[in-house]
Amino acid sequence: MSFGVGSMPSTAQTAAVYDTYAAATPMRRASDFANFRRVFDASPERKWEVEVQKHLLNYAKLPAGWDTYNSPAISWEAGLFALSVLNDFMRPRTPIPQVVPSSSGGVQLEWHQKGIDLELHIAGPYQCEFWFQDHQSPNDQPISLDLTDDFSALRRPIELLTSR
Amino acid sequence: MADVDDGSISDATGLLRRIRPDQIVDDQNKGLRRPSSAAFKDPVLSVDAESLLAAHGLDWHFSLHGYQGYSLVRIRAGVARALGLAVIPRPIPNKNPAHTEVQGKKTQGIANSLVAGSQWVHLEP
């Protein structure tokens, strides 16, 4: 496998290179690559923190009326709670969510990929709405829930997003 | 002015809503860019009614005038009503004769139904 000059390999390509190399060098034990694997597995985690924080910091500066209508300023508590929820549920290689300011003053985390629609609207701490649809299970109806203290409904969609 | 949907805005009327760039999401499942449901969560959602714009010799360009970088979607009033929302004209004197409110709680299900019923009038590249 080769990469063109000026093009960066994707993480999937990097992992494929690693796996190919590991398979082709039986003299090397898996433990020889432990540090690489640890860093590789950890990097997406750092990526989501960086990406999500960047958006939340921008949204925290928005004044009331930021959507040109009557939207309240974005709740900083909602942003902090979003980070807390993600910290509990994100896994290495879970896709990074899109972070959207809500016209009601909260933030929304959303994924629309791998046949999954997952949204978590966060109005404030423990004031969340959940929306999930798996298009690979077309007989399943979308699930819409208010989440206040039990966030376990997030577990399956996040697992699907991570493993699919 | 009472918060009553008197039906003066017909079901077929388009309701126009500006969308900020950061409220547009990439939907990889559908392979398109579309408004986030978060753009429709306001319980008192401001829009411009196209029938009221037309009555004043205006069209959708009025809704975007002065809002560079914004996109614009249309939702039929009948779509909002079918979701249990009220469509109430609220003209702003000397500023916006077409201003209208779509009132009612927008759960994620309702907000996503509004997304599904919307179409781009103008989408910024």
Chai-1 contact restraints between the chains, C-beta under 6 A:
chainA,res_idxA,chainB,res_idxB,connection_type,confidence,min_distance_angstrom,max_distance_angstrom,comment,restraint_id
A,D67,B,R20,contact,1.0,0.0,6.0,A-B,restraint_1
A,T68,B,R18,contact,1.0,0.0,6.0,A-B,restraint_2
A,T68,B,Y67,contact,1.0,0.0,6.0,A-B,restraint_3
A,Y69,B,S46,contact,1.0,0.0,6.0,A-B,restraint_4
A,Q98,B,V25,contact,1.0,0.0,6.0,A-B,restraint_5
A,V100,B,Q23,contact,1.0,0.0,6.0,A-B,restraint_6
A,V100,B,S36,contact,1.0,0.0,6.0,A-B,restraint_7
A,V100,B,A38,contact,1.0,0.0,6.0,A-B,restraint_8
A,S102,B,A38,contact,1.0,0.0,6.0,A-B,restraint_9
A,S102,B,K41,contact,1.0,0.0,6.0,A-B,restraint_10
A,S103,B,A39,contact,1.0,0.0,6.0,A-B,restraint_11
A,S103,B,K41,contact,1.0,0.0,6.0,A-B,restraint_12
A,S103,B,D42,contact,1.0,0.0,6.0,A-B,restraint_13
A,S104,B,K41,contact,1.0,0.0,6.0,A-B,restraint_14
A,S104,B,D42,contact,1.0,0.0,6.0,A-B,restraint_15
A,Q108,B,A38,contact,1.0,0.0,6.0,A-B,restraint_16
A,H112,B,D27,contact,1.0,0.0,6.0,A-B,restraint_17
A,H112,B,Q28,contact,1.0,0.0,6.0,A-B,restraint_18
A,H112,B,N29,contact,1.0,0.0,6.0,A-B,restraint_19
A,Q113,B,Q28,contact,1.0,0.0,6.0,A-B,restraint_20
A,E129,B,Q108,contact,1.0,0.0,6.0,A-B,restraint_21
A,W131,B,Q108,contact,1.0,0.0,6.0,A-B,restraint_22
A,S144,B,Q108,contact,1.0,0.0,6.0,A-B,restraint_23
A,S144,B,G109,contact,1.0,0.0,6.0,A-B,restraint_24
